[in-house]
Amino acid sequence: MRFAQAMGPGRPEDVVEVSTREVTAPGPGEVLVRVQVAALNHSEILALRGGRYAEGLPFPFPLGYEGAGTVVEAGPGVDLASGARVCWGIAVGSCAEYVTAPASMLVPIPEALDAAQAARLPSAGVTARLLTRVWPLAGKSALIWGAAGSVGRHLTALLVTGGTMVYGVASGDRAGAVESLGAHPIDRARVDVVDEVMKRTGGRGVDAVFDPVGAPTYREDLAMLAPRGCLISHGELAGELPAIDLMDLMDRGLFVTKFGGGGAFIDGLGEIAGLVGDTLAFAVDNPGVIGADGGRFPLDRVGDAYTALAAGVGGKVLVLP
């Protein structure tokens, strides 16, 4: 089988390679899956750049952890039929022709979704669902940067459904997608986001800001928060996190937290499959959360796929082995 791996830290075009190895039979509790679609995630780019996201990663390491495919063989103790369509949010080495995954991480794909749709839902949907646990927002207000992105769409729809007044930041045509999810769009290409939020809230600001960007938007985030509001940083798309000065928070009693999807917001890995299942069911009823492809690449162009991801292309970048 062919699989993609990172040979070391660096630019994707320099360090991502396709290698081959033998396909091994699944062990107890495992399933061998033929990968139809692998979905790439920005955390992998951060790992390729080195730093904290690469800590503990022994190079070379296999790429991809999210995707969809069909069951080839189930290991001992697993009741999954050959040919069953499944997707997953955590299976290391998913950017490959085959992946061996724990059966507990595989979720059946509903008939209403195809493999490409299912592949790009788990990570974004689970992240969004965990983000809704960070700060109580029913009956309150929130601003979401990147509301038309993969995580942003899910988060927007979930908060709106839960009774939150959502202001979704997007640009150009993508602002229409935010509005279709029930949020109030703010086109950052046409207006100053801080000024617009303060105008719409009568100068009060919002109760929470969800920010996947990092340092460049930190001051804007604080300026938009209402008294006792919370900034929830859940990414570093800009490559840098802000330096926090507690004195900046004192006058209005503000809170800042860093979300990473770890143990603070989840009750063990066993909860992941249930969250993925909830995400798929929600997407069937709310297709607007699925979003668009950011490009489809064959496995022999996997370096180009990760380069596109690093360039910030809109939508989810997919590899079709």
C-alpha positions, -999 to +999 in steps of 0.1 A: +000+000+000+010+036-006+009+061+022+020+097+028+045+107+055+064+137+067+102+131+066+109+161+088+098+196+096+096+220+067+075+231+038+051+204+025+066+204-010+100+197+006+092+172+033+060+153+023+066+120+005+046+089-007+061+056+005+050+020+004+047-008+030+029-041+034-008-041+044-012-060+077-042-078+090-062-061+117-057-072+153-083-076+180-106-046+181-092-033+149-106-028+113-088-026+080-104+001+059-098+010+022-096+048+023-117+066-002-112+101+010-087+116+035-094+151+048-064+173+058-063+195+089-044+227+097-029+211+129-008+190+105+007+221+089+015+234+124+033+201+131+053+204+098+064+238+109+079+224+141+074+240+175+049+229+201+027+210+177+057+188+167+067+179+202+068+142+207+064+135+170+092+112+157+100+120+121+092+105+097+055+102+108+025+091+088+001+119+077-037+122+080-060+113+107-095+120+093-113+103+065-139+080+051-138+046+033-151+010+032-144-019+056-121-045+041-116-068+071-126-067+107-103-081+134-113-105+162-142-093+183-154-067+158-188-070+142-185-049+110-193-063+076-170-060+047-180-032+024-196-011+052-192+026+047-175+043+077-158+076+086-136+086+115-120+116+131-089+099+147-070+073+128-033+080+124-020+075+089-053+081+071-036+097+041-030+063+026-047+037+004-055+016+036-056+024+073-060+002+103-082+019+128-097+010+162-133-002+156-144+022+185-134+052+163-154+042+132-188+056+126-213+044+099-220+070+072-257+079+067-272+071+033-278+108+027-240+116+027-214+106+002-178+097+012-163+131+005-190+148+026-186+124+055-148+127+054-147+164+060-172+165+089-158+146+119-129+168+131-147+201+125-180+189+140-164+174+171-143+205+176-174+228+173-194+206+197-166+207+223-163+245+219-199+249+228-190+235+262-165+261+271-187+290+280-225+291+287-241+311+259-278+303+258-297+336+255-264+355+251-243+367+222-211+355+205-188+365+176-172+338+155-142+346+133-140+323+103-177+316+105-178+302+070-149+278+076-152+241+085-153+246+123-171+279+120-201+266+101-207+239+127-201+262+156-224+289+141-253+264+135-249+248+170-249+280+189-278+294+169-298+263+175-290+266+212-304+301+214-273+323+210-272+355+190-243+349+167-223+374+147-204+355+120-173+371+104-167+361+068-158+379+036-175+383+002-198+356-010-190+335+021-210+359+042-242+345+026-234+310+039-232+325+074-266+341+071-281+309+058-271+292+091-291+318+111-263+341+121-258+378+115-230+381+090-202+407+092-182+411+060-147+418+071-138+429+036-163+458+037-165+470+073-144+473+104-154+443+125-150+460+159-169+491+149-197+469+134-200+447+165-202+477+188-227+494+166-250+464+164-248+457+202-254+493+212-218+496+225-220+467+249-201+441+229-206+403+229-204+377+257-179+356+239-155+357+209-143+325+192-110+331+176-090+306+155-065+332+142-042+340+171-021+371+179-032+394+150-068+396+162-062+396+200-067+433+206-098+434+184-112+404+204-108+422+237-123+454+224-155+435+213-161+417+246-188+428+270-181+430+307-172+396+321-170+382+285-147+354+274-122+351+246-120+315+234-088+310+214-091+277+194-063+279+169-033+298+156-039+302+119-015+331+119+012+309+134+014+329+166-006+331+199-010+364+217+010+373+248-015+378+276-012+408+300-036+403+329-039+440+334-057+442+300-085+420+315-090+437+348-112+468+341-140+448+325-134+415+343-126+396+311-117+360+307-093+343+282-089+306+276-071+284+251-091+255+237-072+225+224-098+197+224-080+178+252-092+163+284-105+195+298-136+194+276-141+157+268-147+126+289-121+103+273-116+091+237-146+068+240-168+099+236-154+108+202-174+083+181-206+095+197-198+131+189-190+121+153-223+103+150-241+134+163-222+155+138-232+134+109-269+133+119-268+171+124-253+176+089-280+155+073-306+179+087-284+210+083-265+205+050-252+241+052-226+230+078-209+207+053-192+235+033-172+232+001-142+213-010-110+232-009-095+210-036-092+173-044-058+157-050-047+121-058-022+105-034+007+111-057+001+148-054-002+148-016+026+174-013+005+198-034-025+191-012-007+201+019+008+232+002-028+243-007-038+237+029-008+258+041-018+286+017-052+290+034-074+278+006-111+280+015-129+248+022-116+213+032-086+199+012-092+163+003-069+135-009-084+106-028-061+076-027 
